[in-house]
Amino acid sequence: MLGNRKHYPLPGRLFRHGTNFCFMISFKDFILSDCEKLAFIELINKEISYSQKIEEMICENRTKNRKHCFLLQKELKLNEM
């Protein structure tokens, strides 16, 4: 999370070195706009859901009644300024 970035987008170096980040977000100011708040809340809710699903896959991988997953994909979402 980067704050007080004015009109600047996420730095390119984050894309090149940030393959292990769950998310990256850049805010225009220290105080979030309504649009930024909604986007951030949606992002956090999705991350919580993803984390819960991964935890379930890891913790229940040896039980007989486990879910048999055949696909795992992390979502790529890009929002333009």
C-alpha positions as CSV (number, residue, x, y, z in Angstrom):
1,M,0.0,0.0,0.0
2,L,1.3,3.4,-1.0
3,G,-0.2,6.6,0.1
4,N,-0.1,10.2,-0.9
5,R,1.0,9.3,-4.4
6,K,-1.0,12.2,-6.0
7,H,-1.7,11.3,-9.7
8,Y,1.2,8.8,-10.0
9,P,0.3,5.1,-10.7
10,L,1.9,2.1,-9.1
11,P,5.7,2.2,-9.7
12,G,6.9,-0.1,-12.5
13,R,9.5,-1.7,-10.2
14,L,6.7,-3.2,-8.2
15,F,5.5,-5.1,-11.2
16,R,8.9,-6.4,-11.9
17,H,9.8,-7.4,-8.3
18,G,6.3,-7.9,-6.8
19,T,5.3,-11.4,-8.0
20,N,4.9,-12.6,-4.4
21,F,2.5,-9.7,-3.3
22,C,-1.1,-10.6,-2.7
23,F,-2.0,-7.1,-3.8
24,M,-0.6,-3.6,-4.5
25,I,-2.6,-0.4,-4.2
26,S,-1.7,3.2,-4.5
27,F,-3.8,6.0,-2.9
28,K,-3.9,9.6,-4.2
29,D,-3.7,11.0,-0.7
30,F,-3.3,9.9,3.0
31,I,-7.1,10.1,3.3
32,L,-8.9,7.7,0.9
33,S,-11.6,9.0,-1.4
34,D,-15.0,7.2,-1.5
35,C,-14.0,5.4,-4.6
36,E,-10.7,4.3,-3.1
37,K,-12.4,3.1,0.1
38,L,-14.9,1.0,-1.9
39,A,-12.2,-0.6,-4.0
40,F,-10.0,-1.3,-1.0
41,I,-12.9,-2.8,1.0
42,E,-13.8,-5.1,-2.0
43,L,-10.1,-6.1,-2.3
44,I,-9.8,-6.9,1.4
45,N,-13.0,-9.0,1.3
46,K,-11.8,-11.0,-1.7
47,E,-8.4,-11.5,-0.1
48,I,-10.1,-12.9,3.1
49,S,-12.2,-15.2,1.0
50,Y,-9.2,-16.4,-1.0
51,S,-7.2,-17.0,2.3
52,Q,-10.1,-19.0,3.8
53,K,-10.3,-21.2,0.7
54,I,-6.6,-21.8,0.6
55,E,-6.6,-22.6,4.3
56,E,-9.4,-25.1,3.7
57,M,-7.5,-26.8,0.9
58,I,-4.3,-27.1,3.0
59,C,-6.0,-28.2,6.3
60,E,-8.4,-30.7,4.8
61,N,-6.2,-32.2,2.0
62,R,-6.2,-35.6,3.7
63,T,-9.8,-36.0,4.8
64,K,-12.1,-38.3,2.8
65,N,-14.8,-35.7,2.3
66,R,-12.5,-33.0,1.0
67,K,-13.2,-31.0,-2.1
68,H,-11.4,-32.4,-5.1
69,C,-10.1,-29.2,-6.8
70,F,-8.8,-29.4,-10.3
71,L,-8.1,-25.7,-10.9
72,L,-6.5,-22.8,-9.0
73,Q,-6.2,-19.3,-10.4
74,K,-5.4,-16.1,-8.7
75,E,-7.4,-13.2,-10.0
76,L,-5.6,-10.4,-11.9
77,K,-7.5,-7.1,-11.5
78,L,-6.2,-3.8,-12.9
79,N,-8.0,-0.5,-12.3
80,E,-6.9,2.5,-14.2
81,M,-6.7,6.0,-12.6
